[in-house]
Amino acid sequence: MSLSATSSPRRRATFDWRSERLLPYVLLAPAFVVTLVIVFMPMVQAVWTSFYDLILFKPNASKFVGFGNYVKLFNDPVFWAALWNTLLWIGLTVPLQMGLGLLTALLLNREFPWRGLARALIIIPWALPSVVIALMWRWIYDPNTGVLNDILIYLSVVQAAVPWLADPKVAIYAIIATLTWQGFPFFAVMILAGLQGIPKSQYEAASIDGASSWRQFLHITLPGIAPVLATAGLLRVIWVANSMDVIFVMTGGGPGYATYTLPLYAFIKARQNLDFGYGTSIAVTFTILLGAFVVLYLARTMREVER
């Protein structure tokens, strides 16, 4: 009886120790399975589909072509035009959103009447659906009834109405302005939260030492919000890179291929032309390029943090 009485607590202790180690994995298992089924399995299927010449209105002609779609991709001038537009789209939109958001956050961080109302109203562009924003700005840019041309003509900035979305040289920049207006509140809110975390005593000490407002901004404000800018910048790069709804509603990729981006080109090929093999090869290539950028960005950020 004594042996069994002493061995039972040991077995119970061993069981409890193992169950405590397994408990986190048991709790994470449902989320892991859901992520595996919803995210990773479609990714694997997309990669596999990109190796096929798969056109839905020719199901009997489907055949394995290996890297044939990728060879065709790199010989496709539309792909290179879409890639350049994607780089331009990200390279202008994200810095403009960040700059405008930083300026807005600095203004909203100051004391002035109705500051609470201003902070609430600034969220409106971010809260509106993308389709609503695209339709609204398409009307603003309309050469016949748009308010933008009326204002510019009234101010004598232009002499005649500008076809903002019909001019291949202007259309991409008009859409960039639209997405900048939509996305800058995200940066404003994130940066404003970062500004609230900087102790006011640092500014007071800098003022006593005779530091100007510009020096305070460079040596206190920017270092204080640098982690916020890094995180928000990465998130916006990913979101802007994958954004195509505004472009699709405003121009559909036109005029010509002037506003094609890689996600939009993949969507048009796969969903409108029903060429799933070629469309998924575009999507996979874009995912690899974006993933490489994210890895490099995170590696550089980690090196700067370690310093």
N, C-alpha and C positions, 0 to 999 in steps of 0.2 A: 504493500500500500504506500509505503514511504517513497519507493522508487517512482511509482506512477505519479505520485503527488508532486515530486520534484521535476520530473521530465515534462509534465504537462505545461507548466509555465514557460519552460524553455521553448517547447514547440510553438506555444502561443506567441512568445516574443519573436521567434524566427518568422512566423507567419505575418505578424504585425509589421515587422521590418520590411519584408518583401512587399506587402500590400501598400505600405507608404511610398515605396519607391515606384511601384507600378501605377499608383493612383493618378499622377499627372498625365501619364500616357493614356490611361483609360479615359480621362476627361477630355483630352485633346483628340482622341480617335474619331469621334463623329465629325468634328470640324475638318480633320485631315481627309476623311473619306469624301465629304461633300466637296472640298476643294479639289481633290483628285478627280472626281467625276465631272464637276462643272468646269474646271479650268484646264487641268493638265491633259485629260483625255481628248478634249476638242483640239488642243494644241498639237498633240501627237497625230490626231486624225488629219489636221490641216497640213502638217509636214508630209504625211503619207500621200495626201491628195495632190500635193504640188508635184509629185513624181509621175502623175498621170496626165494624159491628154483627155480631159473629162469635160465634155460639153453636154449639158443636160438635154438639149433637143436632138442630140445624136448619141443616145445611151449605148447603142450597139457598136459604136465606133470607138468606145473608150479603150485605151491601151496604155501600157506602162512605157514611159519615155525617159525615165531616170532624171538626169539633170537637163533634159532638153528644154523644159520651160525656163530654166535659169539662163541657159545659153541664149534663148530667144529674148529673155528679159534684158540682158545686157547689150543686145543689139537693137533694142526698141528705143527709138528717139523720144517717144512719149514718156517712157520711164525716166529718162534723164531729165526731161523737162519737169516732170512731176517731182523728181528728187530735188532739183534746184528750187522749185517753188516751195517744197517742204522746208528746206534749209532757210529760205527767205522768210517763210511763214513763222518759223520758230525764232529765228535770229532777230527779227524785228518785234514780233508781238510780245514775247516774254520780257525783254528789256524795257519796252514802252510801258507795259503793265506794271513792272516793278518800279520804274521811275515815277509814274503817275501815282501809284499806290504809296510810295514813300513820301511824296510831296503832300498827298492827302492826309496821311497818318500824322505827319509833323504839324499840319494845320489843326487837325482834330485833337491833337494832344495839348493844344494851347487853351487857355481860359477865354471863353467868349460867350455871350448870351445865346441861348438855344443850342448849346453844344450837344446835348442829348438828342435833340431832334435831328440835327445834322448827321450825327453818327448813325441814326436809324435810317435816314433817307439815302445815305451813301450805299446801303446794301441793295437798293432796288435793282440796279443793272445785273448784279450777281444772282438775285432771286428770280428774275424773269426767265421763262423757258427760252432756250436757244432759238426755237422756231419763231416765237413771238418777236424776239430781237431781230432775227434775220428779215422777217416780213416788214417790221417797222423801219429798219434802215434801208431796205430796198425801196420803200416809198420815199424816204428822205433823199435817196440818191436819184430818184426818177427824174429824167431830163425834162419832162413835160409838167409834172405836178409836184415835184420834190421841193421841199422847203430849203434845202441847202443851196441849190442854184439860185433861188429867189434872193436869198440873203447875200450871196456873193455878187450877184448882178446889182443889187441895191447898193452894196458897198463899193461897186466899180472894181472889184477884184478880177472878175472875168467879164467879157463883153457878150458872151453867148452861153447858153446852157451846155454844161459838160456832161457827156454820156459816161458817167463814172463806172458803171458796170458793163458797158458795151465796148469800152476802149481796152484792147489787150495790154497796153502799157500802164493803165491806171487801175484796172479792176482788182488786182491782187492787193494793192495798197489800200483801196477803199475797204476791202474786207478785213484787212489787218487793223484798220482804224475801228471797224465795228467790234472786232474781238477784243481790242484794247479797251474800249469802253465797257464791254461786258465783264472783263476779267480783272480790272484794276481794283475793285472793291475787295477781292480776296487778299491781295497784297496789303491793302490799307488796313484791314482788320488784323491780319497776322502781325504786321509791323507795329500797329498801335498797341497790341498786346505786349510786344517786346519792349516798346518804349515805357509801358507802365511798370516794367520790372527793373528799370535802371534807377538806382537810388538818386534822389534829388540832391543828396549831400555831395555827390561827385560834381554836379554842376555848380553848387555853391562854393566848393573848394576851388574849382577852376576859375570862377569869377573873382574870388579873392586874390588868386595868383595873377590876375590880369589877362586871362585867356579870352580871346574874342569868340563870338558866336560860331564863326566858321571853324576855329580850332576845337571848340567844344564838340561840334558835330563830327569832326574827323577823329578825335581821340577819345570821345566818350560815347556818342550816339552810335556811330558805325560799328565799333567793336561790340557794343552792347546788343545790337540787333543782328550781328553777323550770323549767328546760328539760325535765326529765324529766316533771314534772307536765303541762306543756303538750302534750308528745308523747303521753304515755299517756292524757291526758284526751281528746284528739282521736280516738285509736284506739278508746277505749271508747265514745265517743258514736256512732261509726260502727257498731261491733259491737252495741251495745245497741239502737240504732235499727233494725237489721236483724234482731234476734233475735225469733223468734216460736215456736221449738220448745218452750220451757218453757211459754209461755202455751197453746199448742195442746194439749199433753199434760195440763196441769193443769185447764184449764177449757174448752178449745175455743173461747174467745172469750166464753163466758157468765159469769154468768147474763144472759140477754138479749144486749146488746151492751156489757156493763160492762167487759169486758177486751179488747175489739177494739182492735187497733192497725192502722195503715195496711198494713204488710206482711202481717199476718194477714188483713185484709179483702181484699186483692188475691189472696192465696192461695185463700181460700174462694170468691171469685167465679170465679176462673179454673179452679181444680182441682176444686172440689166442685160448683159450679153450672155449670161448663163455659162460662161467659160470658167468653171470652178478650178480647173487645173492651173491655168495661167493666173487667175485672180488670187489663189492661195499662195502661189509662188511669189507674187508681189507682196502679199501680207507677211509671209515668212521672212523675206529679205528685209522689209521694213522693221520687223520685230528684232531681227539680229542687229541691225544698225542702231536702233534705239536702245537695245540692251547693252551694246558695247559702250554707247555714250554714258549710260547710267553707271556702269561698272567703273569707267574712267573717272567720272564725276565723284563717285563715292570714294574711290581710292585717293584722289587728290584731296578731298575734304578730310579724310581720316589722317592723312599726312600733316595737314595744316593744324588739325586738332592736337595731334601728338606734339607738335612744336610748342 
